[in-house]
Amino acid sequence: MDPTKTFAFGPALYYYNEARKWFTILNTLTTPVLFIINAPFGRFTPKNQSSIFLVDGRKSWIVMELVSPLMFLYTFITSPLTVKAPPLPSLTEPHAILALCYLVHYANRAILSPLRTPSRSKTHIIVPLWGIFFNTINGSLMGSYLSSPYGRKYTAETPRTTFYIGLTLWALGLIGNIYHDEVLLNIRRKANNKGKGKADNKSKGEHYAIPQGGLYSLISYPNYFCEWIEWLGFALAASPLPFNPSEFTLSSLTSSLLDPQTAHVRTTPLTAMGLPLSEVVLMLPRAYKGHKWYHEKFGDSYPKQRKVAVPFLL
């Protein structure tokens, strides 16, 4: 398959590259802000529970997270970067396997995880609104990339060893993410069974304790770390190697309109790598603030050897 013969130039490509550019810029600019302020959900939910700006934490989470797989499915099926949308692939094709991986992740994140949660704090309306924006762009970009001629070409030509290493990392990251989330959920379940959670919801908020087990012996946020590993593996399987350094130059990130003769090349590998990069820059401030909160709440009882989110390093 020669991608240059089936790649759609024009408005779709322009909007794709604009979305990719601003998605990267806005996520990067948001990072220093999140190191200063607390994202208003979970343990950092505003104390005024009667505020009209607070919404149900579980329902708002489901709504905002479902946006990503829905937008992914729409763009994957319609393939806006292709002259004519191809028929749906078989599940043995590499880009179809990666599409399934994406949907499995969000099936857990958007539906199974919140339904397993015994209780969830209210959240400020700004959180689901930002989440809907993030997930609309993220799902659309990833679906457009994997269904594009170059997305199909690169995933098909990725060495099988690299592809399966990427899938293995993705699977280990997903399992680790679920396992460490369950540790936190069990703390909430035990508190509710003892009658603490319900009382806390009315006065002090959700019940918290020091999580134990797995990578919690090393870091405060192993669920975040595992999710980063998951998406790094996904990107490894979805992108060509070696990565083209020109894709990561400032000019490639900030140019508003790419040369139509080379724009198709710019679609890789930044889209696939953009997700783990965005996850890190947005979640790391949250982990850092949460790590500080643990130390402030539990004092000397909190293990001093624990790092924030990367074992032995950070």
DRENLUMPA-94687 format. One record per residue (C-alpha): residue in three letters; x, y, z. Coordinates in nm, 3 decimals, always signed. Example, Ala and Ser with C-alpha at 12.3 -4.5 7.8 and 13.67 -1.06 7.14 Angstrom:
<atoms>
+---------+---------+---------+---------+
: residuo :       u :       v :       w :
+---------+---------+---------+---------+
:     ala :  +1.230 :  -0.450 :  +0.780 :
:     ser :  +1.367 :  -0.106 :  +0.714 :
+---------+---------+---------+---------+
</atoms>
This chain:
<atoms>
+---------+---------+---------+---------+
: residuo :       u :       v :       w :
+---------+---------+---------+---------+
:     met :  +0.000 :  +0.000 :  +0.000 :
:     asp :  +0.135 :  +0.342 :  -0.099 :
:     pro :  -0.006 :  +0.581 :  +0.166 :
:     thr :  +0.051 :  +0.887 :  -0.052 :
:     lys :  -0.217 :  +0.762 :  -0.293 :
:     thr :  -0.489 :  +0.721 :  -0.027 :
:     phe :  -0.399 :  +0.996 :  +0.220 :
:     ala :  -0.662 :  +1.272 :  +0.235 :
:     phe :  -0.515 :  +1.620 :  +0.200 :
:     gly :  -0.728 :  +1.926 :  +0.268 :
:     pro :  -0.950 :  +2.040 :  +0.561 :
:     ala :  -0.943 :  +1.708 :  +0.747 :
:     leu :  -0.564 :  +1.702 :  +0.754 :
:     tyr :  -0.548 :  +2.069 :  +0.850 :
:     tyr :  -0.784 :  +2.024 :  +1.144 :
:     tyr :  -0.603 :  +1.707 :  +1.247 :
:     asn :  -0.268 :  +1.883 :  +1.267 :
:     glu :  -0.419 :  +2.190 :  +1.434 :
:     ala :  -0.582 :  +1.969 :  +1.697 :
:     arg :  -0.260 :  +1.779 :  +1.752 :
:     lys :  -0.060 :  +2.100 :  +1.786 :
:     trp :  -0.294 :  +2.272 :  +2.034 :
:     phe :  -0.351 :  +1.950 :  +2.226 :
:     thr :  +0.023 :  +1.934 :  +2.293 :
:     ile :  +0.059 :  +2.305 :  +2.367 :
:     leu :  -0.240 :  +2.330 :  +2.605 :
:     asn :  -0.143 :  +2.016 :  +2.798 :
:     thr :  +0.212 :  +2.147 :  +2.838 :
:     leu :  +0.092 :  +2.492 :  +2.951 :
:     thr :  -0.147 :  +2.334 :  +3.201 :
:     thr :  +0.131 :  +2.145 :  +3.380 :
:     pro :  +0.289 :  +2.437 :  +3.575 :
:     val :  -0.059 :  +2.555 :  +3.675 :
:     leu :  -0.140 :  +2.215 :  +3.827 :
:     phe :  +0.179 :  +2.231 :  +4.035 :
:     ile :  +0.039 :  +2.548 :  +4.193 :
:     ile :  -0.332 :  +2.475 :  +4.231 :
:     asn :  -0.513 :  +2.155 :  +4.327 :
:     ala :  -0.737 :  +2.003 :  +4.061 :
:     pro :  -1.076 :  +2.023 :  +4.240 :
:     phe :  -1.182 :  +1.659 :  +4.263 :
:     gly :  -1.122 :  +1.363 :  +4.492 :
:     arg :  -0.931 :  +1.458 :  +4.805 :
:     phe :  -0.903 :  +1.813 :  +4.672 :
:     thr :  -1.275 :  +1.867 :  +4.620 :
:     pro :  -1.383 :  +2.210 :  +4.757 :
:     lys :  -1.513 :  +2.180 :  +5.114 :
:     asn :  -1.834 :  +2.369 :  +5.038 :
:     gln :  -2.038 :  +2.065 :  +4.936 :
:     ser :  -2.348 :  +2.277 :  +4.872 :
:     ser :  -2.182 :  +2.474 :  +4.591 :
:     ile :  -2.381 :  +2.478 :  +4.267 :
:     phe :  -2.054 :  +2.411 :  +4.084 :
:     leu :  -2.010 :  +2.066 :  +4.242 :
:     val :  -2.151 :  +1.767 :  +4.055 :
:     asp :  -2.182 :  +1.395 :  +4.122 :
:     gly :  -1.833 :  +1.247 :  +4.103 :
:     arg :  -1.927 :  +0.904 :  +3.966 :
:     lys :  -2.173 :  +1.019 :  +3.699 :
:     ser :  -1.955 :  +1.305 :  +3.577 :
:     trp :  -1.656 :  +1.070 :  +3.554 :
:     ile :  -1.847 :  +0.819 :  +3.342 :
:     val :  -1.977 :  +1.090 :  +3.108 :
:     met :  -1.641 :  +1.256 :  +3.047 :
:     glu :  -1.448 :  +0.929 :  +3.004 :
:     leu :  -1.700 :  +0.776 :  +2.763 :
:     val :  -1.632 :  +1.063 :  +2.523 :
:     ser :  -1.286 :  +0.924 :  +2.436 :
:     pro :  -1.388 :  +0.575 :  +2.313 :
:     leu :  -1.692 :  +0.718 :  +2.133 :
:     met :  -1.482 :  +0.972 :  +1.943 :
:     phe :  -1.219 :  +0.705 :  +1.881 :
:     leu :  -1.477 :  +0.468 :  +1.730 :
:     tyr :  -1.627 :  +0.742 :  +1.513 :
:     thr :  -1.294 :  +0.854 :  +1.365 :
:     phe :  -1.157 :  +0.500 :  +1.338 :
:     ile :  -1.461 :  +0.391 :  +1.136 :
:     thr :  -1.495 :  +0.706 :  +0.921 :
:     ser :  -1.115 :  +0.741 :  +0.876 :
:     pro :  -1.110 :  +1.117 :  +0.803 :
:     leu :  -0.746 :  +1.110 :  +0.688 :
:     thr :  -0.822 :  +0.859 :  +0.413 :
:     val :  -0.963 :  +0.954 :  +0.072 :
:     lys :  -1.224 :  +0.680 :  +0.113 :
:     ala :  -1.287 :  +0.507 :  +0.444 :
:     pro :  -1.160 :  +0.147 :  +0.421 :
:     pro :  -1.373 :  -0.150 :  +0.531 :
:     leu :  -1.346 :  -0.248 :  +0.895 :
:     pro :  -1.029 :  -0.451 :  +0.953 :
:     ser :  -1.012 :  -0.803 :  +1.088 :
:     leu :  -0.905 :  -0.836 :  +1.451 :
:     thr :  -0.578 :  -0.994 :  +1.341 :
:     glu :  -0.451 :  -0.671 :  +1.180 :
:     pro :  -0.209 :  -0.478 :  +1.403 :
:     his :  -0.397 :  -0.147 :  +1.395 :
:     ala :  -0.721 :  -0.330 :  +1.481 :
:     ile :  -0.550 :  -0.501 :  +1.776 :
:     leu :  -0.436 :  -0.159 :  +1.900 :
:     ala :  -0.786 :  -0.020 :  +1.852 :
:     leu :  -0.918 :  -0.302 :  +2.070 :
:     cys :  -0.652 :  -0.223 :  +2.333 :
:     tyr :  -0.766 :  +0.138 :  +2.338 :
:     leu :  -1.129 :  +0.037 :  +2.384 :
:     val :  -1.046 :  -0.218 :  +2.656 :
:     his :  -0.864 :  +0.051 :  +2.853 :
:     tyr :  -1.160 :  +0.286 :  +2.836 :
:     ala :  -1.413 :  +0.013 :  +2.908 :
:     asn :  -1.236 :  -0.025 :  +3.242 :
:     arg :  -1.172 :  +0.346 :  +3.295 :
:     ala :  -1.514 :  +0.478 :  +3.193 :
:     ile :  -1.747 :  +0.202 :  +3.311 :
:     leu :  -1.600 :  -0.083 :  +3.516 :
:     ser :  -1.380 :  +0.128 :  +3.745 :
:     pro :  -1.645 :  +0.383 :  +3.852 :
:     leu :  -1.902 :  +0.106 :  +3.897 :
:     arg :  -1.659 :  -0.080 :  +4.127 :
:     thr :  -1.606 :  +0.235 :  +4.333 :
:     pro :  -1.815 :  +0.218 :  +4.652 :
:     ser :  -1.833 :  +0.598 :  +4.679 :
:     arg :  -1.679 :  +0.898 :  +4.509 :
:     ser :  -1.644 :  +1.259 :  +4.617 :
:     lys :  -1.826 :  +1.533 :  +4.433 :
:     thr :  -1.621 :  +1.718 :  +4.175 :
:     his :  -1.608 :  +2.075 :  +4.053 :
:     ile :  -1.781 :  +2.116 :  +3.717 :
:     ile :  -1.456 :  +2.241 :  +3.560 :
:     val :  -1.307 :  +1.890 :  +3.591 :
:     pro :  -1.561 :  +1.704 :  +3.371 :
:     leu :  -1.571 :  +1.997 :  +3.128 :
:     trp :  -1.193 :  +1.982 :  +3.085 :
:     gly :  -1.214 :  +1.602 :  +3.068 :
:     ile :  -1.469 :  +1.617 :  +2.786 :
:     phe :  -1.245 :  +1.856 :  +2.593 :
:     phe :  -0.935 :  +1.640 :  +2.651 :
:     asn :  -1.109 :  +1.317 :  +2.560 :
:     thr :  -1.276 :  +1.459 :  +2.250 :
:     ile :  -0.940 :  +1.562 :  +2.107 :
:     asn :  -0.751 :  +1.257 :  +2.231 :
:     gly :  -1.003 :  +1.002 :  +2.104 :
:     ser :  -1.037 :  +1.179 :  +1.769 :
:     leu :  -0.662 :  +1.203 :  +1.713 :
:     met :  -0.593 :  +0.841 :  +1.802 :
:     gly :  -0.880 :  +0.704 :  +1.594 :
:     ser :  -0.777 :  +0.921 :  +1.298 :
:     tyr :  -0.415 :  +0.813 :  +1.328 :
:     leu :  -0.472 :  +0.437 :  +1.355 :
:     ser :  -0.718 :  +0.436 :  +1.063 :
:     ser :  -0.501 :  +0.659 :  +0.841 :
:     pro :  -0.291 :  +0.509 :  +0.561 :
:     tyr :  +0.029 :  +0.579 :  +0.752 :
:     gly :  -0.111 :  +0.448 :  +1.080 :
:     arg :  -0.205 :  +0.121 :  +0.912 :
:     lys :  +0.126 :  +0.109 :  +0.726 :
:     tyr :  +0.348 :  +0.171 :  +1.028 :
:     thr :  +0.165 :  -0.067 :  +1.260 :
:     ala :  +0.180 :  -0.337 :  +0.993 :
:     glu :  +0.553 :  -0.279 :  +0.932 :
:     thr :  +0.653 :  -0.252 :  +1.299 :
:     pro :  +0.887 :  -0.546 :  +1.372 :
:     arg :  +0.689 :  -0.823 :  +1.538 :
:     thr :  +0.927 :  -0.827 :  +1.833 :
:     thr :  +0.875 :  -0.455 :  +1.891 :
:     phe :  +0.500 :  -0.487 :  +1.843 :
:     tyr :  +0.467 :  -0.769 :  +2.097 :
:     ile :  +0.697 :  -0.598 :  +2.347 :
:     gly :  +0.470 :  -0.296 :  +2.319 :
:     leu :  +0.157 :  -0.508 :  +2.369 :
:     thr :  +0.317 :  -0.680 :  +2.668 :
:     leu :  +0.398 :  -0.347 :  +2.830 :
:     trp :  +0.043 :  -0.231 :  +2.758 :
:     ala :  -0.105 :  -0.542 :  +2.923 :
:     leu :  +0.125 :  -0.524 :  +3.227 :
:     gly :  +0.047 :  -0.156 :  +3.267 :
:     leu :  -0.328 :  -0.218 :  +3.247 :
:     ile :  -0.314 :  -0.502 :  +3.500 :
:     gly :  -0.096 :  -0.294 :  +3.732 :
:     asn :  -0.326 :  +0.003 :  +3.703 :
:     ile :  -0.632 :  -0.206 :  +3.790 :
:     tyr :  -0.454 :  -0.384 :  +4.077 :
:     his :  -0.337 :  -0.064 :  +4.245 :
:     asp :  -0.675 :  +0.102 :  +4.193 :
:     glu :  -0.830 :  -0.197 :  +4.371 :
:     val :  -0.602 :  -0.136 :  +4.669 :
:     leu :  -0.750 :  +0.212 :  +4.701 :
:     leu :  -1.104 :  +0.088 :  +4.645 :
:     asn :  -1.062 :  -0.176 :  +4.917 :
:     ile :  -0.970 :  +0.099 :  +5.164 :
:     arg :  -1.300 :  +0.270 :  +5.081 :
:     arg :  -1.497 :  -0.056 :  +5.094 :
:     lys :  -1.360 :  -0.149 :  +5.437 :
:     ala :  -1.438 :  +0.198 :  +5.567 :
:     asn :  -1.794 :  +0.179 :  +5.435 :
:     asn :  -1.843 :  -0.166 :  +5.587 :
:     lys :  -1.736 :  -0.025 :  +5.924 :
:     gly :  -1.969 :  +0.271 :  +5.884 :
:     lys :  -1.691 :  +0.528 :  +5.847 :
:     gly :  -1.735 :  +0.617 :  +5.484 :
:     lys :  -2.095 :  +0.731 :  +5.510 :
:     ala :  -2.026 :  +0.955 :  +5.805 :
:     asp :  -1.714 :  +1.093 :  +5.645 :
:     asn :  -1.905 :  +1.180 :  +5.329 :
:     lys :  -2.129 :  +1.412 :  +5.527 :
:     ser :  -1.859 :  +1.586 :  +5.722 :
:     lys :  -1.495 :  +1.536 :  +5.628 :
:     gly :  -1.528 :  +1.377 :  +5.284 :
:     glu :  -1.416 :  +1.030 :  +5.177 :
:     his :  -1.220 :  +0.805 :  +5.411 :
:     tyr :  -0.847 :  +0.778 :  +5.340 :
:     ala :  -0.575 :  +0.549 :  +5.474 :
:     ile :  -0.218 :  +0.464 :  +5.380 :
:     pro :  -0.232 :  +0.219 :  +5.087 :
:     gln :  -0.018 :  -0.094 :  +5.114 :
:     gly :  +0.085 :  -0.368 :  +4.871 :
:     gly :  +0.239 :  -0.392 :  +4.528 :
:     leu :  +0.433 :  -0.087 :  +4.415 :
:     tyr :  +0.287 :  +0.116 :  +4.701 :
:     ser :  +0.595 :  +0.005 :  +4.892 :
:     leu :  +0.799 :  +0.223 :  +4.654 :
:     ile :  +0.576 :  +0.506 :  +4.530 :
:     ser :  +0.262 :  +0.691 :  +4.630 :
:     tyr :  +0.096 :  +0.665 :  +4.288 :
:     pro :  +0.170 :  +0.327 :  +4.129 :
:     asn :  -0.166 :  +0.341 :  +3.948 :
:     tyr :  -0.039 :  +0.646 :  +3.759 :
:     phe :  +0.298 :  +0.487 :  +3.692 :
:     cys :  +0.134 :  +0.172 :  +3.554 :
:     glu :  -0.091 :  +0.378 :  +3.328 :
:     trp :  +0.216 :  +0.554 :  +3.187 :
:     ile :  +0.375 :  +0.215 :  +3.119 :
:     glu :  +0.052 :  +0.103 :  +2.953 :
:     trp :  +0.044 :  +0.394 :  +2.707 :
:     leu :  +0.418 :  +0.382 :  +2.647 :
:     gly :  +0.375 :  +0.019 :  +2.536 :
:     phe :  +0.080 :  +0.121 :  +2.319 :
:     ala :  +0.290 :  +0.393 :  +2.152 :
:     leu :  +0.579 :  +0.153 :  +2.101 :
:     ala :  +0.350 :  -0.088 :  +1.916 :
:     ala :  +0.179 :  +0.190 :  +1.718 :
:     ser :  +0.479 :  +0.396 :  +1.602 :
:     pro :  +0.773 :  +0.332 :  +1.373 :
:     leu :  +1.123 :  +0.293 :  +1.511 :
:     pro :  +1.353 :  +0.464 :  +1.530 :
:     phe :  +1.153 :  +0.779 :  +1.607 :
:     asn :  +1.221 :  +1.068 :  +1.371 :
:     pro :  +1.378 :  +1.349 :  +1.578 :
:     ser :  +1.222 :  +1.611 :  +1.350 :
:     glu :  +0.882 :  +1.513 :  +1.485 :
:     phe :  +0.979 :  +1.650 :  +1.825 :
:     thr :  +1.124 :  +1.986 :  +1.723 :
:     leu :  +0.957 :  +2.306 :  +1.838 :
:     ser :  +0.868 :  +2.397 :  +1.481 :
:     ser :  +0.682 :  +2.070 :  +1.423 :
:     leu :  +0.481 :  +2.127 :  +1.740 :
:     thr :  +0.392 :  +2.489 :  +1.675 :
:     ser :  +0.356 :  +2.530 :  +1.298 :
:     ser :  -0.006 :  +2.623 :  +1.227 :
:     leu :  -0.028 :  +2.483 :  +0.876 :
:     leu :  +0.198 :  +2.204 :  +0.753 :
:     asp :  +0.329 :  +2.176 :  +0.402 :
:     pro :  +0.066 :  +1.965 :  +0.220 :
:     gln :  +0.343 :  +1.772 :  +0.044 :
:     thr :  +0.492 :  +1.647 :  +0.371 :
:     ala :  +0.204 :  +1.673 :  +0.617 :
:     his :  +0.123 :  +1.302 :  +0.593 :
:     val :  +0.470 :  +1.220 :  +0.724 :
:     arg :  +0.414 :  +1.443 :  +1.027 :
:     thr :  +0.120 :  +1.232 :  +1.140 :
:     thr :  +0.369 :  +0.984 :  +1.286 :
:     pro :  +0.487 :  +0.911 :  +1.541 :
:     leu :  +0.378 :  +1.215 :  +1.741 :
:     thr :  +0.011 :  +1.116 :  +1.767 :
:     ala :  +0.089 :  +0.779 :  +1.925 :
:     met :  +0.359 :  +0.927 :  +2.149 :
:     gly :  +0.140 :  +1.224 :  +2.235 :
:     leu :  -0.085 :  +1.023 :  +2.466 :
:     pro :  +0.180 :  +0.897 :  +2.713 :
:     leu :  +0.349 :  +1.238 :  +2.705 :
:     ser :  +0.019 :  +1.412 :  +2.780 :
:     glu :  -0.062 :  +1.162 :  +3.054 :
:     val :  +0.271 :  +1.228 :  +3.226 :
:     val :  +0.259 :  +1.608 :  +3.209 :
:     leu :  -0.100 :  +1.620 :  +3.337 :
:     met :  -0.084 :  +1.345 :  +3.600 :
:     leu :  +0.258 :  +1.416 :  +3.748 :
:     pro :  +0.151 :  +1.743 :  +3.918 :
:     arg :  -0.151 :  +1.561 :  +4.062 :
:     ala :  +0.077 :  +1.285 :  +4.195 :
:     tyr :  +0.318 :  +1.539 :  +4.344 :
:     lys :  +0.038 :  +1.729 :  +4.521 :
:     gly :  -0.117 :  +1.403 :  +4.642 :
:     his :  +0.220 :  +1.281 :  +4.772 :
:     lys :  +0.255 :  +1.601 :  +4.976 :
:     trp :  -0.102 :  +1.558 :  +5.102 :
:     tyr :  -0.025 :  +1.206 :  +5.225 :
:     his :  +0.272 :  +1.336 :  +5.424 :
:     glu :  +0.069 :  +1.623 :  +5.569 :
:     lys :  -0.224 :  +1.400 :  +5.665 :
:     phe :  -0.035 :  +1.102 :  +5.807 :
:     gly :  +0.287 :  +1.270 :  +5.919 :
:     asp :  +0.556 :  +1.033 :  +6.044 :
:     ser :  +0.328 :  +0.735 :  +5.983 :
:     tyr :  +0.366 :  +0.773 :  +5.609 :
:     pro :  +0.665 :  +0.574 :  +5.471 :
:     lys :  +0.948 :  +0.818 :  +5.408 :
:     gln :  +1.115 :  +0.596 :  +5.145 :
:     arg :  +0.824 :  +0.625 :  +4.903 :
:     lys :  +0.884 :  +0.833 :  +4.595 :
:     val :  +0.604 :  +1.016 :  +4.412 :
:     ala :  +0.534 :  +0.817 :  +4.096 :
:     val :  +0.852 :  +0.656 :  +3.954 :
:     pro :  +1.028 :  +0.390 :  +4.166 :
:     phe :  +1.369 :  +0.497 :  +4.301 :
:     leu :  +1.373 :  +0.815 :  +4.089 :
:     leu :  +1.083 :  +1.054 :  +4.134 :
+---------+---------+---------+---------+
</atoms>
